[in-house]
Amino acid sequence: MTENNLPSITVLSGGVGEEREVSLETGQAISSALRDRFGVTLVDLEQTALPPDLDGLDTIVFPAIHGTFGEDGTLQRLLDERGVEYAGSCSTSSKLCMEKHLAKNRVWEAGVRVAPGRFFRDLSEVSASDLVSTLGNDLIVKPTDQGSSVRLRVVKSEQELKVLLPELPKGNWLIEKRIRGRELTVGVLRGKPLGVVEVIPLGGVYDYERKYQSGQTEYRYPAVLPCEVEEEVKDAARTAFDVCGCRDFARVDFIVCEDGHSHFLEVNTLPGLTETSLLPKSASCAGYDFGHLAQELIEPAIDRFTQRKAS
């Protein structure tokens, strides 16, 4: 515990996945923002294990590891087993949201539109002609268990799909009908939607390169939308957050077609948190600067820590 009786904060960043570099940036940014009020230790995890000296009696963890290990529920399960409180969604919710097809099903059952698609574990069972006849020629192919648009591919014909499928590595894959429209994202803080951000990638596809290379994407926040469309997107974001069992914070992504109808894409339970990331942009629309947002992100975990100590 620190001198002001607040727990110290341990920020876990890095990890072993393809989003390691982005995670290190998030860890550095969130650590800097929290140091104004808390004692903060920034840890670069280089293996899928907790630091051996991590003690849940005097510290809270802020997970800043995107994708593999950090966002798939594994890290959260290990923290629960050691009795360490942490910010963000629990293990079950994190795993559900990382498995994009399962989250889509849950959100669709709650009445929110989703992009039609098919999930595959064994790509040898995939028939390009069957997929095209069901979903059309214009497709998005992406792994179900990676973030940051890692390995996302756009396919525009049956022939392209036939060529691509044998080249994909083993894993869990989602093949979706490409919904053309405006890409929007909404931050959710303690169950309440923040501002809507419009993402305008050069070339039309918000893949990993356009997400992280300077000048490849334009952002408008708040997005200029008809009131009814904005309310629909915010309501859908709140619904997705709730039915997927999220807590504390998340970011929810959508496509809005020309007819004004929104389609849910995915929930990000540990989105990027640098000062130029999408969740901070969304929060800025609701009046939060980055320092204020960082404190709001950790506050519910402090409340849980305090309640557990008291009991």
Secondary structure by P-SEA (a helix, b strand, c coil): cccccbbbbbbbccccccaaaaaaaaaaaaaaaaccccbbbbbbccccccccccccccccccccccccccccaaaaaaaaaaccccccccaaaaaaaaaaaaaaaaaaaacccccccccccccccccaaaaaaaccccbbbbbcccccccbbbbbccaaaaaaaaaaccccbbbbbcccccbbbbbbbccccccbbbbbbccccccccccccccccbbbbccccccaaaaaaaaaaaaaaaaaaccccccccccccccccbbbbcccccccccccccaaaaaaaaacccaaaaaaaaaaaaaaaaaaaaac
